[in-house]
Amino acid sequence: MYVCLCAAVTSQQVNEAIAAGASTTKQVGEATGAGTVCGRCRGSIRALIAAARQQAAPLG
């Protein structure tokens, strides 16, 4: 699914950038171009970052 239509960046590409160490919307933008044109997708990028953090957090 496309996260950023302006830069044609998919959720898979954003998730790959996060897995490679991007932890902010700015870092994801630098890695993929997402969020660097109109900025409308930055909320979706933040949600993907938060989801990745939740998955990485230990339970308990």
Secondary structure as UniProt FT lines:
FT   STRAND          2..4
FT   TURN            5..8
FT   STRAND          9..10
FT   HELIX           11..19
FT   TURN            20..21
FT   HELIX           25..32
FT   TURN            34..35
FT   TURN            40..41
FT   HELIX           42..56
//
